[in-house]
Structures are given as C-alpha cells and as structure tokens.
C-alpha cells in the first residue's frame, strides 16, 4: 500500500477557484525525464510551470489571471516571480498575477482541528 496523500496546493487552488465561479485550468506539467536521477540513472522527473511561474490560468470577469500555488511562506515563489522576465511581460500586457500560499490553521480558536486555508496575494509591479 502506498502512502495516502491529500490534495496538492494546485488541486486545492483549482477547487477554490471553481467554487468562486472562475474558469480555471492547470498549466503545470510533469516532465518524467527532467530533474534529478536515481542512483541507477533513471530520471525522477520534475514539475514544469508555464513561463516558469504559472501553475493555473484563471479567467475573471475583467482579466486573465496567472496563479502560482504553493504551501509554506511563499517568499521564494514571490521572489522568483519578480525576477522572471516572462512575469514582467505578463504585467506589461495587462495580465494579473496571484500567489496562493496554502497553510494549515486552526478551524476554531482554541481548538485542535486544522484546516487548509489560502493566503491570496495580488502581485503588482
């Protein structure tokens, strides 16, 4: 039996965006031949983002939104987006960029049950 895993940050973001009524689709792809290699030489594989920063494209009523979804602090993702030439071109073309950082928080104050909650940041130049 394999290890039971929950939803990824991309899957959580897709679900939340659809619940908001957005049209969304995943842009991130899995490259089975990229990334590191096992000791026997076989590739482990790597996830590749569209333009090196987009996991999801969302169609809003007023804009096309590039979304980067992650867990943790998000600082490294934010930094890499601002250093990315594609992201700069995305902004110049009028596109929006959102950073969704997922973290577990207590469902009730003083309680023990934890739930996944996104911190959504609208990035600007």
C-alpha positions as CSV (number, residue, x, y, z in Angstrom):
1,X,0.0,0.0,0.0
2,X,1.2,3.5,-0.9
3,X,1.2,6.5,1.4
4,X,-2.1,8.3,1.5
5,X,-1.7,11.9,0.4
6,X,-4.0,14.9,0.5
7,X,-4.6,17.4,-2.3
8,X,-1.7,19.3,-3.7
9,X,-1.7,23.1,-3.5
10,X,-2.6,23.3,-7.2
11,X,-5.5,20.9,-6.7
12,X,-6.7,23.0,-3.7
13,X,-6.5,26.2,-5.7
14,X,-8.3,24.8,-8.7
15,X,-11.1,23.6,-6.4
16,X,-11.4,27.0,-4.6
17,X,-11.3,29.0,-7.8
18,X,-14.1,26.9,-9.3
19,X,-16.2,27.4,-6.2
20,X,-15.7,31.1,-6.7
21,X,-17.2,30.7,-10.2
22,X,-13.9,31.2,-12.1
23,X,-13.0,29.3,-15.2
24,X,-9.6,27.7,-14.5
25,X,-7.2,25.2,-15.9
26,X,-3.9,23.8,-14.8
27,X,-0.8,24.8,-16.9
28,X,1.8,23.0,-14.8
29,X,3.1,19.8,-16.5
30,X,5.1,16.8,-15.3
31,X,8.3,16.1,-17.2
32,X,9.3,12.5,-16.4
33,X,12.7,12.9,-17.9
34,X,13.8,16.1,-16.2
35,X,15.2,16.8,-12.8
36,X,17.5,14.6,-10.7
37,X,18.3,11.0,-11.3
38,X,18.2,7.9,-9.0
39,X,21.4,6.1,-8.2
40,X,20.7,3.7,-11.1
41,X,20.5,6.6,-13.5
42,X,16.7,6.6,-14.1
43,X,15.1,10.1,-14.0
44,X,12.9,11.1,-11.1
45,X,11.0,13.7,-13.0
46,X,10.1,17.4,-12.3
47,X,7.1,19.7,-12.5
48,X,7.4,22.5,-15.0
49,X,5.3,25.7,-14.8
50,X,4.1,27.6,-17.9
51,X,6.6,30.5,-18.4
52,X,8.4,29.2,-15.3
53,X,5.9,30.8,-12.9
54,X,2.3,29.8,-13.8
55,X,0.6,26.8,-12.3
56,X,-3.0,27.8,-13.2
57,X,-4.7,30.2,-15.6
58,X,-8.0,31.8,-14.4
59,X,-10.5,33.7,-16.5
60,X,-12.0,36.5,-14.4
61,X,-14.7,38.9,-15.5
62,X,-12.1,41.7,-16.1
63,X,-8.8,39.9,-16.7
64,X,-6.8,36.8,-17.3
65,X,-5.0,35.8,-14.1
66,X,-1.8,33.7,-13.7
67,X,-1.8,31.8,-10.4
68,X,1.2,30.4,-8.6
69,X,0.1,27.9,-5.9
70,X,2.3,26.7,-3.1
71,X,2.5,25.9,0.6
72,X,4.8,27.3,3.2
73,X,5.8,31.0,3.3
74,X,5.6,31.8,-0.4
75,X,8.6,34.1,-0.1
76,X,10.8,32.1,-2.6
77,X,7.9,31.9,-5.1
78,X,7.3,35.7,-4.8
79,X,11.0,36.4,-5.4
80,X,11.2,34.1,-8.4
81,X,8.1,35.7,-10.0
82,X,9.5,39.2,-9.6
83,X,12.8,38.1,-11.1
84,X,11.1,36.3,-14.1
85,X,11.2,38.2,-17.4
86,X,8.0,36.3,-18.5
87,X,6.2,37.6,-15.5
88,X,7.3,41.2,-16.3
89,X,6.0,40.8,-19.8
90,X,2.7,39.4,-18.4
91,X,2.3,42.5,-16.3
92,X,3.1,44.8,-19.2
93,X,0.5,43.0,-21.3
94,X,-2.2,43.8,-18.7
95,X,-2.3,40.4,-17.0
96,X,-2.7,39.8,-13.3
97,X,-0.7,37.5,-11.1
98,X,-1.9,35.9,-7.8
99,X,0.2,34.0,-5.3
100,X,-1.9,31.4,-3.4
101,X,0.0,30.3,-0.3
102,X,-1.7,27.4,1.5
103,X,-1.2,26.7,5.2
104,X,-3.0,24.8,7.9
105,X,-4.7,26.9,10.5
106,X,-7.0,26.1,13.5
107,X,-10.6,25.7,12.5
108,X,-11.8,27.2,15.7
109,X,-9.9,29.5,18.1
110,X,-8.5,27.3,20.9
111,X,-9.4,24.1,19.0
112,X,-7.2,21.4,17.8
113,X,-8.7,20.7,14.3
114,X,-6.6,22.1,11.5
115,X,-7.9,23.1,8.0
116,X,-6.1,24.2,4.9
117,X,-6.6,28.0,4.2
118,X,-5.1,30.1,1.4
119,X,-3.5,33.4,1.8
120,X,-4.1,35.1,-1.6
121,X,-1.7,37.9,-2.6
122,X,-2.4,40.1,-5.7
123,X,1.1,40.7,-7.0
124,X,1.9,44.0,-8.8
125,X,5.0,45.5,-10.3
